[in-house]
Amino acid sequence: MSLTFVVNIYQACSTGVKKAFPFIVLLLGGSAFAYSIWGTFQTLEWREFWNGIGKTLLVSGLFTLLVKSMQFSGIFKAEITKVIFEPKFLANRNDLSDYWEKVSQELFKNKFPNISQKLLKDIQGTYLPTKEVMYFDEVEHLIEIRYNPQDGMADVKRVIKMTGISSDKKQTHIHDYGSVMPFKSESNEVVFNSTIKVNGMNVTAKQMDHKQVIQGNTMVNTFKVKLTGSDKYVIERVENKTYNLNFDNIMYFSASKIYNKMKVDIHYPKDLLSIKLMKCGTIDNFAPEQQTAHSDRYHCKGIIYPQQGYYINIRPRNSN
């Protein structure tokens, strides 16, 4: 008789005993309970002892059969899955961040062992910023460029329209934006100003936190506007810039929050300027949509994450 044959016999018997175990427990429990009722005992304590043993075994056997039945029918798995994944249960958990980390580590398992923590940090902090409760939708950038080829000066007007969508109207949001403009010698070589409307109302200078600083040969303007009391903010922002294209010919946009879709419409003198718009970090391209004799239109249909956006290379046609 080989060892393999003996092992197979043992495994078969073991499997059979496991399957029959609930019925064995039920049979023993029924026998003990019946014996406690119809058996002959010298003392009441012994009758109660067998009665208790019988009830315990009967309950254990029934519970085991019930669990087995639920497992085989899929009910047990479905209920556990519901407790783990249904939103109404997830909403009551205060360890979602830890739970997400464990799930992510399992996803990255044996794939990126050396950088899995960095990947998780970037996903949670940049691409899925869980602390943010607002994003921007219906985004349009209208850019108008006027250019003087004699001195290289350009007047650029950018009108930005978008809708801020908030998941908490009681939350105070900070809409921040700004401009970085290099100059050759003096700060008066560049000019920047901005106005903004929120839900059709002008934001006054007192309501806006505006700072302008000169850092070396660069003028830096920053703006902060508080948004509160609503779940939707219709924003219209106007930026006016004057500068020399021969010295600074790059115009860019970098997102500070999540943006969903973006249209960029550029109006400029095509006989004097050559323009090229390129994506900056976005997954989807800014695809050209429409061109006329005086304008180019682009559309990014995907999501733009923080620190992503576009840049525009503006070159005078007479430049080398």
C-alpha positions in Angstrom: 0.0 0.0 0.0 1.6 3.3 -1.1 1.8 6.4 1.0 -0.1 8.4 -1.7 -3.1 5.9 -1.4 -3.1 6.3 2.4 -3.0 10.1 2.1 -5.9 10.1 -0.4 -8.0 7.9 1.8 -7.3 10.2 4.8 -8.2 13.3 2.8 -11.5 11.7 1.6 -12.5 10.6 5.1 -11.6 14.0 6.5 -13.7 15.8 3.8 -16.6 13.4 4.5 -16.4 14.1 8.3 -16.3 17.8 7.7 -19.4 17.7 5.5 -21.3 15.4 7.9 -20.2 17.3 11.0 -23.3 19.5 11.4 -25.6 16.4 11.1 -23.4 14.4 13.6 -23.8 17.3 16.1 -27.5 17.4 15.5 -27.8 13.7 16.1 -25.8 13.8 19.3 -27.7 16.8 20.5 -31.1 15.2 19.8 -30.0 12.0 21.5 -28.8 13.8 24.6 -32.0 15.9 24.7 -34.2 12.8 24.3 -32.3 11.0 27.0 -32.7 14.0 29.4 -36.5 13.6 29.0 -37.1 9.9 28.9 -34.0 8.6 30.8 -33.9 7.5 34.4 -31.7 9.6 36.7 -31.0 9.3 40.5 -30.7 13.1 40.8 -32.3 16.2 39.1 -28.9 17.7 38.4 -27.9 14.9 36.0 -31.2 15.3 34.1 -30.5 19.1 33.7 -26.9 18.3 32.7 -28.0 16.1 29.8 -30.7 18.5 28.9 -28.3 21.4 28.7 -25.8 19.3 26.6 -28.6 18.4 24.2 -29.8 21.9 23.7 -26.3 23.3 23.2 -25.5 20.6 20.6 -28.8 21.2 18.8 -28.3 24.9 18.6 -24.7 24.5 17.4 -25.7 22.1 14.7 -28.5 24.2 13.4 -26.3 27.3 13.4 -23.6 25.5 11.5 -26.1 24.2 8.9 -27.6 27.8 8.5 -24.1 29.3 7.9 -23.3 26.5 5.4 -26.5 27.1 3.6 -25.9 30.9 3.4 -22.3 30.2 2.1 -23.5 27.9 -0.6 -26.3 30.2 -1.7 -24.1 33.3 -1.8 -26.1 35.1 0.8 -23.2 35.1 3.3 -20.7 36.5 0.8 -23.3 39.1 -0.5 -24.0 40.4 3.0 -20.3 40.7 3.9 -19.6 42.5 0.6 -22.5 44.8 1.3 -21.0 45.7 4.8 -17.6 46.4 3.2 -18.5 48.3 0.1 -21.9 49.9 0.3 -21.7 53.7 0.5 -24.0 53.9 3.6 -21.6 51.6 5.5 -18.5 53.3 4.1 -19.8 56.7 5.2 -19.7 55.6 8.8 -16.0 54.5 8.6 -13.3 56.8 9.9 -10.5 54.7 8.5 -11.2 55.1 4.8 -7.7 56.5 4.2 -6.1 53.5 5.8 -8.4 51.2 4.0 -7.6 52.9 0.7 -3.9 52.5 1.5 -4.3 48.7 2.1 -6.3 48.3 -1.1 -3.7 50.3 -3.1 -0.8 48.3 -1.6 -2.5 45.1 -2.8 -3.0 46.6 -6.3 0.7 47.6 -6.4 1.8 44.2 -4.9 4.8 42.7 -6.7 4.6 45.5 -9.4 6.1 48.6 -7.9 7.5 47.6 -4.5 10.1 50.3 -4.4 7.8 53.2 -5.3 4.4 52.1 -4.1 4.4 54.5 -1.2 5.3 57.5 -3.5 2.6 56.4 -6.0 0.0 56.3 -3.2 1.0 59.7 -1.9 0.7 61.3 -5.3 -2.6 59.7 -6.0 -4.2 60.8 -2.7 -2.6 64.2 -2.6 -2.7 65.3 -6.3 -4.9 63.2 -8.5 -7.5 62.3 -5.8 -7.3 65.2 -3.3 -9.7 64.0 -0.7 -9.5 67.2 1.3 -10.8 69.2 -1.6 -14.6 69.6 -1.9 -14.8 71.8 -5.1 -13.8 71.5 -8.7 -14.3 73.7 -11.8 -16.6 72.8 -14.7 -17.7 74.5 -18.0 -14.3 76.2 -18.3 -13.7 78.6 -21.2 -10.6 80.7 -21.8 -11.0 83.5 -24.4 -7.7 85.2 -25.3 -7.3 88.3 -27.4 -3.9 89.5 -28.5 -3.0 92.9 -30.0 0.5 93.3 -31.3 2.7 96.2 -32.4 5.6 94.9 -34.6 7.4 98.3 -34.3 8.3 97.9 -30.6 7.3 94.3 -30.0 4.7 95.3 -27.3 1.6 93.2 -26.9 -1.7 93.8 -25.1 -3.2 90.5 -24.0 -6.7 90.1 -22.6 -7.7 86.7 -21.2 -11.3 86.2 -20.1 -11.9 83.1 -18.0 -15.4 81.7 -17.4 -16.1 78.7 -15.3 -18.4 77.2 -12.7 -17.2 76.1 -9.3 -19.0 73.0 -8.0 -19.0 72.5 -4.3 -20.1 69.5 -2.3 -20.6 71.6 0.9 -22.2 75.0 0.7 -21.1 75.8 4.2 -17.4 75.3 3.3 -15.3 78.4 2.6 -13.2 78.0 -0.5 -10.2 80.1 -1.6 -10.1 80.8 -5.4 -6.5 81.8 -5.9 -4.7 82.8 -9.1 -2.0 85.0 -10.3 0.6 86.0 -12.8 4.4 85.8 -13.1 5.9 88.4 -15.6 9.6 88.8 -16.3 11.0 92.1 -17.5 14.3 93.2 -18.9 15.3 96.3 -16.8 12.4 98.1 -15.1 9.2 96.8 -13.6 7.2 99.5 -15.6 8.0 97.5 -18.7 5.1 95.1 -17.8 1.5 95.8 -16.7 -1.0 93.4 -15.1 -4.5 93.9 -13.7 -7.4 91.7 -13.1 -11.1 91.9 -12.2 -13.5 89.2 -11.2 -17.2 88.5 -10.8 -18.8 85.7 -8.7 -22.4 84.8 -9.4 -22.8 88.1 -11.4 -21.5 90.3 -8.6 -18.2 92.3 -8.9 -15.6 91.4 -6.3 -14.3 94.7 -4.9 -10.6 95.4 -4.1 -11.4 95.2 -0.4 -12.9 91.7 -0.9 -9.9 90.5 -2.8 -6.5 89.7 -1.3 -4.1 91.1 -3.9 -0.4 91.2 -3.5 2.3 92.4 -5.9 6.0 91.8 -5.3 9.1 92.3 -7.4 11.5 89.4 -7.2 14.6 90.2 -9.1 13.5 91.0 -12.7 10.1 89.4 -12.2 6.7 90.9 -11.2 4.6 88.5 -9.3 0.8 89.2 -8.7 -1.3 86.9 -6.5 -5.0 87.1 -5.9 -7.2 85.3 -3.4 -11.0 85.4 -3.4 -13.2 83.8 -0.7 -16.2 81.7 -2.0 -18.8 80.7 0.6 -22.5 80.1 1.0 -23.3 78.3 -2.2 -22.9 74.9 -3.9 -22.2 76.6 -7.3 -20.1 79.6 -8.1 -20.3 81.1 -11.6 -16.9 82.9 -12.0 -15.9 85.4 -14.7 -12.3 86.6 -14.5 -10.6 89.2 -16.7 -6.9 89.5 -16.9 -5.1 92.3 -18.9 -1.4 92.1 -19.6 1.0 94.4 -21.4 4.6 93.2 -22.1 7.2 92.8 -24.8 6.9 89.6 -26.9 10.5 89.9 -28.0 11.5 89.3 -24.4 8.7 87.1 -23.0 6.8 85.0 -25.6 5.3 82.3 -23.4 1.8 82.4 -21.9 0.7 79.6 -19.6 -2.1 78.3 -17.4 -1.6 76.0 -14.4 -4.5 74.6 -12.5 -4.8 75.0 -8.7 -7.8 72.7 -8.4 -9.4 70.0 -10.5 -10.9 71.2 -13.8 -13.4 69.2 -15.9 -13.0 70.0 -19.7 -11.6 73.2 -21.0 -12.0 75.3 -24.2 -9.3 77.8 -25.3 -10.3 80.3 -28.0 -7.4 82.5 -29.2 -7.9 85.6 -31.3 -4.8 87.2 -32.8 -3.3 88.8 -36.0 -2.2 85.7 -37.9 -0.2 87.8 -40.4 2.0 89.1 -37.6 2.1 86.3 -35.1 2.6 82.5 -35.1 1.0 80.6 -32.2 1.3 77.1 -30.9 -0.7 75.8 -27.9 0.7 72.7 -26.1 -0.6 70.7 -23.2 1.4 70.8 -20.0 1.0 67.5 -18.0 -2.6 66.8 -19.0 -3.5 63.2 -20.0 -5.7 64.4 -22.9 -4.5 66.7 -25.6 -5.8 70.2 -26.4 -7.2 69.2 -29.7 -7.7 71.9 -32.4 -11.5 72.3 -33.0 -12.0 75.3 -35.2 -9.7 77.7 -37.1 -10.7 81.0 -38.8 -8.7 83.8 -40.4 -8.3 85.4 -37.0 -8.6 82.7 -34.4 -7.8 79.2 -33.2 -9.9 77.1 -30.9 -8.8 74.1 -28.8 -10.7 71.7 -26.5 -9.4 69.4 -23.8 -12.2 67.0 -23.0 -10.6 65.2 -20.1 -9.9 66.1 -16.5 -7.1 68.6 -15.7 -5.5 67.9 -12.4 -3.7 70.4 -10.1 -0.4 71.7 -11.5 -1.4 70.7 -15.1 -2.6 73.0 -17.9 -1.3 74.5 -21.1 1.3 76.9 -22.5 1.2 79.0 -25.6 4.3 79.9 -27.6 3.8 83.3 -29.3 6.3 84.2 -31.9 6.4 87.3 -34.1 6.6 86.2 -37.8 9.5 88.5 -38.6 11.6 86.9 -35.7 14.5 84.5 -36.5 
